[in-house]
Amino acid sequence: MAETGTERPPRRSPFGTPPPGDVRARGAIVQVDGAGAAQAAAVCEDGSIEMLAIGPDRWLAVSDRPPEAVRRAVAAAGEAAACTDLTHARVVLRVAGPDARDRLSRGCPMDLDSVEEGGAAATMLGPFEVVIRRDRGADAFEVYVSRSVARSAREWLQGSAPAEPPTP
């Protein structure tokens, strides 16, 4: 069959490369504002949604379920809360291994030991605003970062970016 020149080129990421292998795709990442601890606990009851505390009455709901299912679970749990779907706005980078804590500590102003297993905190990692979640029972972390800076954050974590910005 002769080529007609109308075939579409394969889809590429905005960076011109395939997505990195350590990016973790989930069903939903939903920011929940205005929910109290009791509502967050109720949302987590069935185990299909994790509510990561990232500030006073502010949560990141992470689930394999679709965003609409997460919104319904938050609404069914009681108090009025605002849900914002961040599923396509965030990338999750997994940082694991014996040097994981050192790699993150290099650019993170918070004490990572203060984050309990399974817990999370909103913080900075070098020049990036992130949410860091500590895995349970493992020396591993998930770094939730804006998709627009995911490649830079990944390179920064791998050590290919400068530890400090160059001075003018």
Residue frames as a rotation matrix with the C-alpha (Angstrom) as fourth column:
MET 1
0.586 0.810 0.000 0.00
0.810 -0.586 0.000 0.00
0.000 0.000 -1.000 0.00
ALA 2
-0.238 -0.682 0.691 1.46
0.653 -0.639 -0.406 3.37
0.719 0.355 0.598 -0.98
GLU 3
-0.402 0.038 -0.915 1.87
0.799 -0.473 -0.371 6.10
-0.447 -0.880 0.160 1.60
THR 4
0.305 0.630 0.714 -0.42
0.864 -0.499 0.072 9.03
0.402 0.595 -0.696 0.98
GLY 5
-0.684 -0.626 0.373 1.25
0.380 -0.743 -0.550 11.48
0.622 -0.235 0.747 3.32
THR 6
0.027 0.779 0.626 -1.95
-0.448 -0.550 0.704 11.85
0.894 -0.300 0.335 5.34
GLU 7
0.301 0.046 -0.952 -0.92
0.657 0.713 0.243 9.55
0.691 -0.699 0.185 8.17
ARG 8
0.827 0.012 0.563 -0.67
-0.354 -0.766 0.537 11.31
0.437 -0.643 -0.629 11.48
PRO 9
-0.283 -0.952 -0.117 2.65
-0.342 0.214 -0.915 11.18
0.896 -0.219 -0.386 13.29
PRO 10
-0.053 0.257 -0.965 2.65
0.749 0.649 0.132 9.28
0.660 -0.716 -0.227 16.59
ARG 11
0.822 0.391 0.415 1.50
0.015 -0.743 0.669 11.33
0.569 -0.544 -0.617 19.58
ARG 12
-0.250 -0.939 -0.237 4.33
0.559 0.060 -0.827 12.73
0.791 -0.339 0.510 21.65
SER 13
0.241 0.258 -0.936 4.51
0.940 -0.301 0.159 14.34
-0.240 -0.918 -0.315 25.02
PRO 14
0.991 0.137 0.008 4.84
0.135 -0.968 -0.213 18.13
-0.022 0.212 -0.977 25.17
PHE 15
0.439 -0.896 -0.062 8.55
-0.443 -0.276 0.853 17.56
-0.782 -0.347 -0.518 25.79
GLY 16
0.382 -0.253 -0.889 9.02
-0.903 0.102 -0.417 15.57
0.197 0.962 -0.189 22.55
THR 17
-0.747 -0.610 -0.264 9.88
-0.511 0.781 -0.358 12.38
0.424 -0.133 -0.896 24.44
PRO 18
-0.022 0.758 -0.652 7.83
0.240 0.637 0.732 9.53
0.971 -0.141 -0.196 25.81
PRO 19
0.650 0.276 0.708 6.60
-0.571 -0.436 0.695 10.04
0.501 -0.856 -0.126 29.36
PRO 20
-0.434 -0.876 0.212 9.15
-0.801 0.267 -0.536 8.91
0.413 -0.402 -0.817 31.97
GLY 21
-0.282 0.279 -0.918 8.73
0.032 0.959 0.282 5.36
0.959 0.050 -0.280 33.25
ASP 22
-0.785 -0.069 -0.616 8.47
0.589 0.228 -0.775 6.39
0.194 -0.971 -0.139 36.89
VAL 23
-0.747 0.630 0.210 5.40
-0.634 -0.771 0.057 8.59
0.197 -0.091 0.976 36.38
ARG 24
-0.894 0.446 0.050 2.55
0.371 0.797 -0.476 6.96
-0.252 -0.407 -0.878 38.18
ALA 25
-0.665 0.739 0.109 -0.87
-0.367 -0.450 0.814 7.29
0.650 0.502 0.570 36.58
ARG 26
-0.886 0.463 -0.021 -3.76
0.213 0.367 -0.905 7.16
-0.411 -0.807 -0.424 38.97
GLY 27
-0.235 0.892 0.386 -7.49
0.959 0.146 0.244 7.30
0.162 0.427 -0.890 38.46
ALA 28
0.613 0.527 0.588 -7.89
0.402 -0.849 0.342 10.63
0.680 0.027 -0.733 40.23
ILE 29
-0.601 -0.605 -0.523 -6.06
0.796 -0.395 -0.458 13.36
0.070 -0.691 0.719 42.08
VAL 30
0.230 0.808 0.543 -8.64
0.534 -0.571 0.624 15.76
0.814 0.147 -0.563 43.51
GLN 31
-0.885 -0.451 0.117 -7.98
0.177 -0.557 -0.811 18.75
0.431 -0.697 0.573 45.75
VAL 32
0.163 0.937 -0.309 -10.62
0.734 0.095 0.672 19.02
0.659 -0.336 -0.672 48.49
ASP 33
-0.817 -0.394 0.422 -10.96
0.082 -0.802 -0.592 22.38
0.571 -0.449 0.687 50.25
GLY 34
-0.334 0.686 0.647 -13.10
-0.821 -0.549 0.158 22.98
0.463 -0.478 0.746 53.32
ALA 35
0.493 0.480 -0.725 -13.35
-0.085 0.857 0.509 19.40
0.866 -0.189 0.464 54.57
GLY 36
0.367 -0.322 0.873 -12.67
-0.929 -0.183 0.323 18.66
0.055 -0.929 -0.366 58.22
ALA 37
-0.677 -0.731 0.087 -10.80
-0.736 0.669 -0.100 15.66
0.015 -0.132 -0.991 59.58
ALA 38
-0.337 0.625 0.704 -14.03
-0.230 0.670 -0.706 13.75
-0.913 -0.400 -0.082 60.27
GLN 39
0.703 0.590 -0.397 -15.20
-0.495 0.005 -0.869 14.16
-0.511 0.807 0.296 56.67
ALA 40
0.039 -0.779 -0.626 -11.78
-0.960 0.145 -0.241 13.11
0.279 0.610 -0.742 55.36
ALA 41
-0.762 -0.297 0.576 -11.87
-0.518 0.813 -0.266 10.00
-0.389 -0.501 -0.773 57.57
ALA 42
0.149 0.909 0.390 -15.36
-0.219 0.415 -0.883 9.15
-0.964 0.046 0.261 56.28
VAL 43
0.607 0.015 -0.794 -14.19
-0.789 -0.107 -0.605 9.46
-0.094 0.994 -0.053 52.66
CYS 44
-0.336 -0.894 -0.297 -11.34
-0.888 0.406 -0.216 7.02
0.314 0.191 -0.930 53.38
GLU 45
0.081 0.419 0.904 -13.56
-0.842 0.514 -0.163 4.42
-0.533 -0.748 0.394 55.06
ASP 46
0.909 0.369 0.196 -13.75
-0.223 0.825 -0.519 1.93
-0.353 0.428 0.832 52.19
GLY 47
0.215 -0.938 0.270 -10.01
0.186 0.311 0.932 2.16
-0.959 -0.150 0.242 51.47
SER 48
0.311 -0.065 0.948 -10.38
0.932 0.217 -0.291 3.16
-0.187 0.974 0.128 47.82
ILE 49
0.598 -0.116 0.793 -9.55
0.224 -0.925 -0.305 6.83
0.769 0.360 -0.528 48.40
GLU 50
-0.124 -0.681 -0.721 -6.59
0.991 -0.050 -0.123 8.25
0.048 -0.730 0.682 50.31
MET 51
0.852 0.330 0.405 -7.00
0.296 -0.944 0.148 11.73
0.431 -0.006 -0.902 51.77
LEU 52
-0.097 -0.969 -0.227 -3.60
0.943 -0.016 -0.332 13.38
0.318 -0.246 0.916 52.17
ALA 53
0.742 0.338 -0.579 -3.61
0.570 -0.773 0.279 16.40
-0.354 -0.537 -0.766 54.50
ILE 54
-0.097 -0.787 0.609 -1.82
0.925 -0.297 -0.237 19.30
0.367 0.540 0.757 52.80
GLY 55
-0.830 -0.145 0.539 -3.05
-0.034 -0.951 -0.308 22.19
0.557 -0.274 0.784 54.97
PRO 56
-0.808 0.586 0.058 -5.83
-0.103 -0.043 -0.994 23.21
-0.580 -0.809 0.095 57.35
ASP 57
0.166 0.970 0.178 -9.06
-0.066 0.192 -0.979 21.73
-0.984 0.151 0.096 55.96
ARG 58
0.410 -0.136 -0.902 -7.24
-0.905 -0.183 -0.384 21.07
-0.113 0.974 -0.198 52.67
TRP 59
0.186 -0.222 0.957 -6.70
-0.169 0.952 0.254 17.58
-0.968 -0.209 0.140 51.29
LEU 60
-0.386 -0.239 -0.891 -5.41
-0.922 0.120 0.368 15.82
0.019 0.964 -0.266 48.22
ALA 61
0.412 0.587 0.697 -7.71
-0.498 0.786 -0.367 12.88
-0.763 -0.196 0.616 47.45
VAL 62
-0.458 -0.637 -0.621 -5.85
-0.888 0.299 0.349 10.15
-0.037 0.711 -0.702 45.57
SER 63
0.119 0.613 0.781 -7.68
-0.397 0.751 -0.528 7.15
-0.910 -0.248 0.333 44.16
ASP 64
-0.896 -0.301 0.326 -7.78
0.127 0.530 0.838 4.58
-0.425 0.793 -0.437 41.38
ARG 65
0.006 0.977 0.215 -11.42
0.848 0.109 -0.519 5.57
-0.530 0.185 -0.827 40.98
PRO 66
-0.210 -0.045 0.977 -12.45
0.791 -0.595 0.142 8.30
0.575 0.803 0.161 38.51
PRO 67
-0.948 -0.258 0.187 -12.63
0.131 -0.850 -0.510 11.93
0.291 -0.459 0.840 39.72
GLU 68
-0.248 0.932 0.264 -16.44
-0.584 -0.361 0.727 12.00
0.773 0.027 0.634 39.67
ALA 69
0.383 0.340 -0.859 -16.55
0.383 0.788 0.483 9.00
0.841 -0.514 0.171 42.05
VAL 70
-0.571 -0.642 -0.512 -14.20
0.764 -0.189 -0.617 10.85
0.299 -0.743 0.598 44.41
ARG 71
-0.825 0.324 0.463 -16.41
-0.319 -0.943 0.091 13.97
0.466 -0.073 0.882 44.28
ARG 72
0.192 0.956 -0.221 -19.49
-0.320 0.274 0.907 11.86
0.928 -0.103 0.359 45.09
ALA 73
0.128 -0.221 -0.967 -17.69
0.755 0.654 -0.050 10.23
0.643 -0.724 0.250 48.04
VAL 74
-0.889 -0.455 -0.048 -16.66
0.394 -0.707 -0.588 13.63
0.234 -0.541 0.808 49.42
ALA 75
-0.532 0.763 0.366 -20.24
-0.577 -0.643 0.503 14.96
0.620 0.057 0.783 49.04
ALA 76
0.331 0.699 -0.634 -21.71
-0.014 0.676 0.737 11.84
0.944 -0.235 0.233 50.69
ALA 77
-0.313 -0.570 -0.760 -19.39
0.745 0.349 -0.569 12.21
0.589 -0.744 0.315 53.68
GLY 78
0.206 0.534 -0.820 -21.18
0.948 -0.315 0.033 15.32
-0.241 -0.784 -0.572 54.91
GLU 79
0.118 -0.154 -0.981 -19.78
0.309 -0.933 0.184 18.81
-0.944 -0.325 -0.062 55.29
ALA 80
0.981 0.191 0.038 -19.74
0.110 -0.380 -0.918 21.12
-0.161 0.905 -0.394 52.29
ALA 81
0.049 -0.997 -0.057 -16.39
0.149 -0.049 0.988 21.01
-0.988 -0.057 0.146 50.53
ALA 82
0.674 0.076 -0.735 -15.09
-0.655 -0.399 -0.642 22.20
-0.342 0.914 -0.219 47.18
CYS 83
0.319 -0.539 0.780 -13.47
0.354 0.831 0.429 19.59
-0.879 0.140 0.456 44.92
THR 84
0.520 -0.263 -0.813 -11.07
-0.769 -0.559 -0.311 20.46
-0.373 0.786 -0.493 42.11
ASP 85
0.903 -0.179 0.390 -9.94
0.296 0.918 -0.263 17.75
-0.311 0.353 0.882 39.72
LEU 86
0.426 -0.843 -0.330 -6.15
-0.771 -0.529 0.354 17.90
-0.473 0.103 -0.875 39.39
THR 87
0.637 -0.133 0.759 -5.76
0.175 0.984 0.026 14.51
-0.751 0.116 0.650 37.72
HIS 88
0.629 -0.377 0.680 -4.30
0.763 0.132 -0.632 15.89
0.148 0.917 0.371 34.50
ALA 89
0.797 -0.329 0.507 -2.53
-0.285 -0.944 -0.165 18.79
0.533 -0.013 -0.846 36.21
ARG 90
0.407 -0.637 0.654 -0.27
-0.836 0.028 0.548 16.66
-0.367 -0.770 -0.522 38.39
VAL 91
0.363 -0.430 -0.826 2.37
-0.338 0.766 -0.547 14.03
0.868 0.478 0.133 37.79
VAL 92
0.867 -0.099 0.488 3.52
-0.446 0.281 0.850 11.62
-0.221 -0.955 0.199 40.47
LEU 93
0.196 -0.884 -0.424 7.22
-0.539 0.264 -0.800 10.81
0.819 0.386 -0.425 40.59
ARG 94
0.987 0.084 -0.137 8.30
0.052 0.640 0.766 7.91
0.152 -0.764 0.628 42.78
VAL 95
0.131 -0.963 0.238 11.57
-0.714 -0.258 -0.651 8.34
0.688 -0.084 -0.721 44.65
ALA 96
0.958 0.244 0.152 12.71
-0.284 0.729 0.623 5.09
0.041 -0.640 0.768 46.24
GLY 97
0.466 -0.805 -0.367 15.81
0.380 0.557 -0.739 3.35
0.799 0.205 0.565 47.48
PRO 98
0.260 -0.420 -0.870 18.40
0.966 0.108 0.236 3.81
-0.005 -0.901 0.434 50.18
ASP 99
-0.780 -0.614 -0.124 19.27
0.609 -0.789 0.076 7.32
-0.145 -0.016 0.989 48.94
ALA 100
-0.069 0.849 0.523 15.66
0.786 -0.277 0.553 8.53
0.615 0.449 -0.648 48.49
ARG 101
0.700 0.351 -0.622 15.59
0.697 -0.528 0.485 10.58
-0.158 -0.773 -0.614 51.68
ASP 102
-0.187 -0.867 -0.463 18.98
0.552 -0.482 0.680 12.16
-0.813 -0.128 0.568 50.86
ARG 103
-0.693 -0.042 0.720 17.86
0.701 -0.272 0.659 13.10
0.168 0.961 0.219 47.33
LEU 104
0.312 0.900 0.306 14.73
0.700 -0.435 0.566 14.77
0.642 0.038 -0.766 48.66
SER 105
0.601 -0.103 -0.793 16.45
0.700 -0.412 0.584 16.41
-0.387 -0.905 -0.175 51.65
ARG 106
-0.455 -0.855 0.251 18.92
0.862 -0.352 0.364 18.10
-0.222 0.382 0.897 49.34
GLY 107
-0.860 0.122 0.496 16.26
0.169 -0.848 0.502 20.59
0.482 0.515 0.709 48.26
CYS 108
0.165 0.978 -0.123 13.43
0.410 0.046 0.911 20.22
0.897 -0.201 -0.393 50.76
PRO 109
-0.403 -0.385 0.830 13.33
-0.449 -0.707 -0.546 22.66
0.798 -0.593 0.112 53.71
MET 110
0.471 0.655 0.590 11.17
-0.841 0.132 0.525 20.41
0.266 -0.744 0.613 55.87
ASP 111
-0.583 -0.595 0.553 12.29
-0.753 0.651 -0.094 17.51
-0.304 -0.471 -0.828 58.04
LEU 112
-0.244 0.493 -0.835 11.10
-0.677 0.530 0.511 14.44
0.695 0.690 0.205 56.11
ASP 113
-0.835 -0.074 -0.546 11.15
0.286 0.789 -0.544 12.42
0.471 -0.610 -0.637 59.36
SER 114
-0.823 0.567 -0.034 8.27
-0.294 -0.476 -0.829 14.62
-0.486 -0.672 0.559 60.55
VAL 115
-0.115 0.777 -0.619 6.04
-0.962 0.067 0.264 13.13
0.246 0.626 0.740 57.84
GLU 116
-0.147 0.107 0.983 4.52
-0.592 0.787 -0.174 9.95
-0.792 -0.608 -0.053 59.24
GLU 117
-0.948 -0.186 0.260 4.32
0.055 0.707 0.705 6.82
-0.315 0.683 -0.659 57.13
GLY 118
-0.316 0.853 0.415 1.39
0.948 0.292 0.122 7.19
-0.017 0.432 -0.902 54.74
GLY 119
0.397 0.441 -0.805 1.26
0.527 -0.828 -0.193 10.92
-0.752 -0.348 -0.561 55.45
ALA 120
0.090 -0.311 0.946 1.94
0.935 -0.302 -0.188 13.85
0.344 0.901 0.264 53.16
ALA 121
0.166 -0.050 -0.985 2.95
0.526 -0.841 0.131 17.47
-0.834 -0.539 -0.113 53.26
ALA 122
0.830 0.052 0.556 2.91
0.501 -0.509 -0.700 20.38
0.247 0.859 -0.448 50.85
THR 123
0.432 -0.780 -0.454 6.40
0.286 -0.359 0.888 21.87
-0.856 -0.513 0.068 50.60
MET 124
0.681 -0.363 -0.636 9.08
-0.722 -0.475 -0.503 23.04
-0.119 0.802 -0.585 48.23
LEU 125
0.554 -0.624 0.551 11.59
0.483 0.780 0.398 20.78
-0.678 0.046 0.734 46.50
GLY 126
-0.604 -0.732 0.315 14.29
0.756 -0.402 0.516 22.97
-0.252 0.550 0.796 45.06
PRO 127
-0.952 0.222 -0.210 12.38
-0.265 -0.942 0.204 25.52
-0.153 0.250 0.956 42.97
PHE 128
-0.609 0.724 -0.325 9.24
-0.057 0.369 0.928 23.33
0.791 0.583 -0.184 42.70
GLU 129
-0.322 0.637 0.700 6.02
-0.939 -0.119 -0.323 23.43
-0.122 -0.761 0.637 44.74
VAL 130
-0.531 0.056 -0.846 5.21
-0.286 0.928 0.241 19.82
0.798 0.369 -0.476 45.55
VAL 131
0.537 0.519 0.665 3.28
-0.843 0.294 0.452 17.47
0.039 -0.803 0.595 47.79
ILE 132
-0.513 -0.740 -0.435 5.49
-0.623 0.669 -0.404 14.71
0.591 0.064 -0.804 49.20
ARG 133
0.667 0.712 0.218 3.82
-0.709 0.519 0.478 11.50
0.227 -0.473 0.851 50.38
ARG 134
-0.475 -0.827 0.302 5.82
-0.880 0.453 -0.142 9.03
-0.019 -0.333 -0.943 52.44
ASP 135
0.022 0.450 -0.893 5.08
-0.440 0.806 0.395 5.37
0.898 0.384 0.216 51.66
ARG 136
0.686 0.272 0.675 4.15
-0.727 0.303 0.616 3.02
-0.037 -0.913 0.406 54.46
GLY 137
0.724 -0.353 0.592 6.94
-0.068 0.818 0.571 0.72
-0.686 -0.454 0.569 55.59
ALA 138
0.511 -0.576 0.638 9.29
0.859 0.346 -0.376 1.57
-0.004 0.740 0.672 52.74
ASP 139
-0.195 -0.617 -0.763 12.08
0.368 -0.767 0.526 4.04
-0.909 -0.178 0.377 52.14
ALA 140
-0.646 0.107 0.756 10.09
0.751 -0.092 0.654 5.53
0.140 0.990 -0.021 49.29
PHE 141
-0.428 0.475 -0.769 8.22
0.129 -0.810 -0.572 8.73
-0.894 -0.345 0.286 48.58
GLU 142
0.022 0.463 0.886 5.74
1.000 -0.013 -0.018 9.97
0.003 0.886 -0.464 45.98
VAL 143
-0.686 -0.272 -0.675 6.28
0.279 -0.955 0.101 13.51
-0.672 -0.119 0.731 44.75
TYR 144
0.295 0.842 0.451 3.16
0.908 -0.100 -0.408 15.19
-0.299 0.530 -0.794 43.32
VAL 145
-0.551 -0.579 -0.602 4.32
0.274 -0.806 0.524 17.98
-0.788 0.124 0.603 41.02
SER 146
0.364 0.672 -0.645 2.70
-0.395 -0.516 -0.760 20.19
-0.843 0.532 0.078 38.40
ARG 147
0.596 -0.059 0.801 2.78
0.601 0.694 -0.396 18.55
-0.533 0.717 0.450 34.97
SER 148
0.968 -0.162 0.189 4.25
0.027 -0.685 -0.728 21.71
0.248 0.710 -0.659 33.45
VAL 149
0.320 -0.906 0.278 7.47
-0.922 -0.365 -0.128 21.30
0.217 -0.216 -0.952 35.44
ALA 150
0.891 0.126 0.436 7.52
-0.289 0.899 0.329 17.50
-0.351 -0.419 0.838 35.77
ARG 151
0.761 -0.648 0.025 10.46
0.425 0.470 -0.774 16.97
0.490 0.600 0.633 33.43
SER 152
0.096 -0.733 0.673 12.56
-0.380 -0.652 -0.656 19.59
0.920 -0.193 -0.341 35.20
ALA 153
0.432 0.123 0.894 11.64
-0.902 0.085 0.424 18.14
-0.024 -0.989 0.148 38.59
ARG 154
0.988 -0.074 0.138 12.57
0.080 0.996 -0.037 14.65
-0.135 0.047 0.990 37.43
GLU 155
0.444 -0.878 0.179 15.94
0.334 -0.023 -0.942 15.88
0.831 0.478 0.283 36.13
TRP 156
0.141 -0.346 0.928 16.49
-0.747 -0.652 -0.129 17.79
0.649 -0.675 -0.351 39.36
LEU 157
0.725 0.212 0.656 15.82
-0.634 0.578 0.514 14.63
-0.270 -0.788 0.553 41.39
GLN 158
0.910 -0.397 0.115 18.19
0.411 0.834 -0.369 12.64
0.051 0.383 0.922 39.20
GLY 159
0.376 -0.797 -0.472 20.91
0.396 -0.323 0.860 15.22
-0.837 -0.511 0.194 39.78
SER 160
-0.147 -0.450 0.881 21.22
0.987 -0.013 0.158 16.42
-0.060 0.893 0.446 36.19
ALA 161
0.568 0.336 0.751 20.01
0.378 -0.917 0.125 19.91
0.731 0.213 -0.648 37.06
PRO 162
-0.483 -0.799 0.359 22.11
0.019 -0.420 -0.907 22.30
0.875 -0.431 0.218 39.14
ALA 163
-0.305 0.321 -0.897 21.49
0.918 0.349 -0.187 22.11
0.253 -0.880 -0.401 42.88
GLU 164
-0.030 0.271 -0.962 21.34
0.484 -0.838 -0.251 25.91
-0.875 -0.473 -0.105 43.02
PRO 165
0.862 0.353 0.363 20.36
0.483 -0.362 -0.797 28.38
-0.150 0.863 -0.482 40.32
PRO 166
-0.089 -0.940 0.330 23.34
0.958 -0.171 -0.228 29.98
0.271 0.295 0.916 38.57
THR 167
0.171 0.076 -0.982 24.28
0.563 -0.826 0.034 33.43
-0.809 -0.559 -0.184 39.82
PRO 168
0.892 0.246 0.379 23.99
0.452 -0.441 -0.775 36.26
-0.024 0.863 -0.505 37.29
